[in-house]
Amino acid sequence: MKIANVQFEITGDIDTNFRRMARWIARAAGRGAELVHFPETALTGYYRAHVKDLQRIDRDLLARRNSELRALASEFGLWLAYGSTFFAEGKLKPFNSLHLVNPDGEEVCRYDKIFLTDTDAYAYTPGNRLVTVRIKEFKIGLTICFDMRFPELFRRYMKENVNLLLISSCQAGGLRARHMRVVAPSTLITRAAENGIYLSASNTSEAPSWHEAMIIRFNGQIMAKARRHQPSMALATLDSRDFEQFTDLIRVTARESIRGIHPLLDTPLADQLEEIF
């Protein structure tokens, strides 16, 4: 399956973001992409960075642009994953969501960001469910940004035999930029390698971004990168039959360890802590 992982400069204007996304969808389709992956809140912009008050988002305009994105997925015959703000009935605060649309132009699922930063929590409602979907030979799990800091979530997906993870992020700017330019990409590589799972990690092109949009092989090898701080895309073809013996050992060991068993000793892992001091 060929993935186009797109990064562009996100704004707080839905129409501007939509036009940029539409152009990238056409370009990705022209390069043979079967799945186009966009960043966190690509359509609406992200709270505080682009939108100061999410409640002022034009919901009618948002609905129209969502519909037009579905139409583009159908027109080009591809899968489309993109971040947006989602207003659910009965919720005071919206979700920070990742939408997945199929080549028929139907939204097949929506993932709501589970792990919220302290800033996120002022504006968004946390999600409480994992989402998987099958595309060709891949079972795909969806995540968003800060989720990457919590390996337990990725182990849960691995337990469900997910072999490709999409993580949409908007990681740029702020006082943490210097150290996050090391932490963010290394964490993403680790999540792929420690679970033996392909990972497509999107991001904005705004400067300073903490990492480029990238596609990572299940052993931690970076297969493709976008160009840092430039609207661009990473393209890679994933093969579900691709095999590496050592990675397979890691998968087997990890699945057993989820159950609290050390697979080589066939005994429970230590559940007591010996205090030396």
C-alpha positions as CSV (number, residue, x, y, z in Angstrom):
1,M,0.0,0.0,0.0
2,K,1.4,3.4,-1.0
3,I,1.0,6.1,1.6
4,A,1.4,9.9,1.1
5,N,2.1,11.6,4.4
6,V,1.5,15.3,3.9
7,Q,2.6,18.3,5.9
8,F,1.6,21.9,5.2
9,E,1.3,25.1,7.2
10,I,-2.0,24.9,9.1
11,T,-4.0,28.1,9.8
12,G,-7.1,29.0,11.8
13,D,-9.0,29.5,8.5
14,I,-11.0,26.4,7.4
15,D,-11.2,27.5,3.8
16,T,-7.5,28.1,3.5
17,N,-6.7,24.7,5.1
18,F,-9.2,23.0,2.8
19,R,-7.8,24.4,-0.3
20,R,-4.3,23.4,0.7
21,M,-5.5,19.9,1.5
22,A,-7.4,19.6,-1.8
23,R,-4.2,20.5,-3.7
24,W,-2.2,17.9,-1.8
25,I,-4.8,15.2,-2.3
26,A,-4.6,15.7,-6.1
27,R,-0.8,15.7,-6.0
28,A,-0.7,12.5,-3.9
29,A,-3.2,10.8,-6.2
30,G,-1.0,11.7,-9.1
31,R,1.9,9.9,-7.4
32,G,-0.2,6.8,-7.0
33,A,-1.0,7.2,-3.3
34,E,-3.7,4.9,-1.9
35,L,-3.9,6.6,1.5
36,V,-3.3,10.3,2.1
37,H,-2.4,11.2,5.7
38,F,-2.7,14.7,7.1
39,P,-1.7,16.3,10.5
40,E,-3.7,16.9,13.7
41,T,-6.5,19.5,13.3
42,A,-5.4,20.0,9.6
43,L,-8.9,21.3,8.6
44,T,-9.8,23.6,11.5
45,G,-6.5,24.5,13.1
46,Y,-5.3,23.7,16.6
47,Y,-6.5,25.3,19.8
48,R,-4.4,28.4,20.8
49,A,-1.8,27.9,18.1
50,H,-4.4,28.8,15.4
51,V,-7.8,29.2,17.0
52,K,-8.3,31.1,20.2
53,D,-11.9,30.0,20.8
54,L,-13.0,26.7,19.4
55,Q,-16.7,27.6,20.0
56,R,-16.4,30.3,17.4
57,I,-15.6,27.8,14.6
58,D,-18.3,28.0,11.9
59,R,-19.9,24.6,12.2
60,D,-21.9,24.9,9.0
61,L,-18.8,25.7,7.0
62,L,-16.9,22.9,8.8
63,A,-19.7,20.4,7.8
64,R,-19.5,21.5,4.1
65,R,-15.7,21.2,4.0
66,N,-15.9,17.8,5.6
67,S,-18.4,16.7,3.0
68,E,-16.1,18.1,0.2
69,L,-13.2,16.2,1.6
70,R,-15.2,13.0,1.4
71,A,-16.1,13.8,-2.1
72,L,-12.4,14.3,-3.0
73,A,-11.6,10.9,-1.5
74,S,-14.3,9.4,-3.8
75,E,-13.2,11.4,-6.8
76,F,-9.6,10.2,-6.6
77,G,-10.4,6.7,-5.2
78,L,-8.2,6.8,-2.2
79,W,-8.4,6.6,1.6
80,L,-8.1,9.9,3.5
81,A,-7.0,10.4,7.1
82,Y,-7.1,14.0,8.5
83,G,-7.3,15.8,11.8
84,S,-10.1,18.2,12.7
85,T,-12.2,19.6,15.5
86,F,-15.3,17.5,16.1
87,F,-18.4,18.8,17.8
88,A,-20.4,16.0,19.4
89,E,-24.0,16.5,20.6
90,G,-24.2,16.8,24.3
91,K,-20.5,17.7,24.9
92,L,-19.6,21.1,26.2
93,K,-16.1,20.8,24.6
94,P,-15.3,19.3,21.2
95,F,-13.0,16.4,20.4
96,N,-9.6,16.6,18.8
97,S,-10.3,14.0,16.2
98,L,-8.8,12.0,13.3
99,H,-11.2,11.1,10.6
100,L,-10.8,8.2,8.2
101,V,-12.6,8.3,4.9
102,N,-12.8,5.4,2.4
103,P,-12.5,5.6,-1.5
104,D,-16.3,5.6,-1.7
105,G,-16.4,8.9,0.2
106,E,-17.7,7.4,3.4
107,E,-16.3,8.2,6.8
108,V,-15.7,4.7,8.3
109,C,-14.4,5.8,11.7
110,R,-13.2,8.7,13.9
111,Y,-10.6,8.5,16.6
112,D,-10.8,11.1,19.4
113,K,-7.5,12.0,21.1
114,I,-7.3,10.2,24.4
115,F,-4.2,11.7,26.1
116,L,-4.6,15.5,26.4
117,T,-1.9,18.0,27.5
118,D,-2.8,20.5,30.2
119,T,-3.5,23.0,27.5
120,D,-5.6,20.6,25.5
121,A,-7.8,19.9,28.5
122,Y,-9.0,23.5,28.6
123,A,-10.5,23.2,25.1
124,Y,-11.1,19.5,24.2
125,T,-13.0,16.5,25.6
126,P,-10.8,13.4,26.0
127,G,-11.6,10.3,23.9
128,N,-12.1,6.9,25.5
129,R,-11.8,4.3,22.8
130,L,-9.3,2.8,20.4
131,V,-10.1,2.6,16.7
132,T,-9.0,0.1,14.1
133,V,-9.9,-0.5,10.5
134,R,-8.7,-2.9,7.8
135,I,-7.3,-1.5,4.5
136,K,-6.1,-4.2,2.1
137,E,-3.6,-6.4,4.1
138,F,-3.2,-3.8,6.9
139,K,-5.0,-3.5,10.2
140,I,-4.6,0.1,11.1
141,G,-4.8,1.9,14.4
142,L,-5.3,5.7,14.8
143,T,-3.6,8.0,17.3
144,I,-3.0,11.7,17.8
145,C,0.2,13.6,18.9
146,F,0.6,13.4,22.7
147,D,-0.6,9.8,22.6
148,M,2.8,8.9,21.5
149,R,4.3,9.5,25.0
150,F,2.3,6.6,26.4
151,P,3.5,3.2,25.3
152,E,0.7,1.3,26.9
153,L,-1.7,2.6,24.2
154,F,0.5,1.3,21.5
155,R,0.8,-2.1,23.2
156,R,-3.0,-2.2,23.3
157,Y,-3.0,-1.8,19.5
158,M,-0.4,-4.4,19.1
159,K,-2.5,-6.8,21.1
160,E,-5.2,-6.3,18.5
161,N,-2.7,-7.3,15.7
162,V,-2.4,-3.8,14.3
163,N,0.5,-3.6,11.8
164,L,0.2,0.0,10.8
165,L,-0.3,3.1,13.1
166,L,-1.3,6.5,11.9
167,I,-0.4,9.3,14.3
168,S,-1.4,12.8,13.4
169,S,0.4,15.6,15.2
170,C,0.8,19.4,15.3
171,Q,4.2,19.6,17.0
172,A,5.8,22.9,16.5
173,G,7.0,26.0,18.4
174,G,7.0,26.7,22.1
175,L,9.8,26.7,24.7
176,R,10.2,22.9,24.4
177,A,11.1,23.1,20.7
178,R,14.9,22.5,21.3
179,H,14.7,19.3,23.2
180,M,11.5,18.1,21.5
181,R,13.3,18.0,18.2
182,V,15.2,15.1,19.7
183,V,12.5,13.6,21.9
184,A,9.7,13.6,19.3
185,P,11.3,11.7,16.4
186,S,13.2,9.3,18.7
187,T,9.9,8.5,20.5
188,L,8.1,7.8,17.2
189,I,10.9,5.6,16.0
190,T,10.9,3.7,19.3
191,R,7.1,3.1,19.2
192,A,7.5,1.5,15.8
193,A,10.5,-0.6,16.7
194,E,9.4,-1.8,20.1
195,N,6.1,-3.1,18.7
196,G,7.3,-4.2,15.2
197,I,4.6,-1.9,13.6
198,Y,4.8,0.4,10.6
199,L,4.1,4.0,11.6
200,S,3.1,7.0,9.6
201,A,3.7,10.2,11.6
202,S,2.3,13.4,10.2
203,N,3.1,17.0,11.4
204,T,2.7,20.6,10.4
205,S,5.4,22.4,8.3
206,E,5.3,25.4,10.6
207,A,8.7,26.4,12.1
208,P,10.1,25.3,14.3
209,S,8.6,21.9,13.9
210,W,9.7,19.1,16.2
211,H,9.9,16.5,13.4
212,E,9.2,16.1,9.7
213,A,6.3,14.1,8.5
214,M,7.8,10.6,8.3
215,I,7.0,7.0,7.5
216,I,8.8,4.4,9.7
217,R,9.4,0.7,9.0
218,F,8.6,-1.8,11.7
219,N,12.2,-2.0,12.7
220,G,12.6,1.7,13.3
221,Q,14.1,2.5,9.9
222,I,12.8,5.8,8.4
223,M,11.5,4.9,5.0
224,A,10.6,8.5,3.9
225,K,10.6,12.0,5.2
226,A,9.0,15.3,4.1
227,R,11.2,18.4,4.0
228,R,11.5,20.1,7.3
229,H,9.6,23.4,7.5
230,Q,8.3,23.1,3.9
231,P,4.9,22.1,2.6
232,S,5.8,18.6,1.2
233,M,5.0,15.0,1.5
234,A,6.7,11.7,2.4
235,L,5.9,8.8,0.1
236,A,6.4,5.1,0.8
237,T,5.1,1.8,-0.2
238,L,4.4,-0.6,2.7
239,D,4.4,-4.4,2.2
240,S,2.5,-6.4,4.8
241,R,4.6,-9.5,3.8
242,D,7.9,-7.8,4.6
243,F,9.6,-9.9,7.2
244,E,12.6,-9.5,9.5
245,Q,13.4,-12.4,11.9
246,F,14.6,-10.2,14.8
247,T,11.6,-8.0,14.6
248,D,9.3,-11.1,14.7
249,L,11.1,-12.2,17.9
250,I,10.4,-8.7,19.4
251,R,6.7,-9.0,18.5
252,V,6.4,-12.5,20.1
253,T,8.2,-11.4,23.2
254,A,6.1,-8.2,23.5
255,R,2.8,-10.0,23.1
256,E,3.8,-12.4,25.9
257,S,5.0,-9.6,28.2
258,I,1.6,-7.9,27.8
259,R,0.2,-10.9,29.7
260,G,2.9,-10.6,32.4
261,I,4.8,-13.6,31.2
262,H,8.5,-13.8,30.2
263,P,8.3,-15.9,27.0
264,L,11.8,-17.4,27.2
265,L,11.4,-18.5,30.8
266,D,7.7,-19.2,30.7
267,T,7.3,-17.8,34.2
268,P,5.5,-14.8,35.5
269,L,7.4,-11.5,35.4
270,A,8.6,-10.2,38.8
271,D,5.7,-8.5,40.5
272,Q,7.5,-7.6,43.7
273,L,9.9,-4.7,44.3
274,E,12.9,-5.3,46.5
275,E,13.9,-2.1,48.3
276,I,17.7,-2.0,48.9
277,F,17.8,1.2,50.9
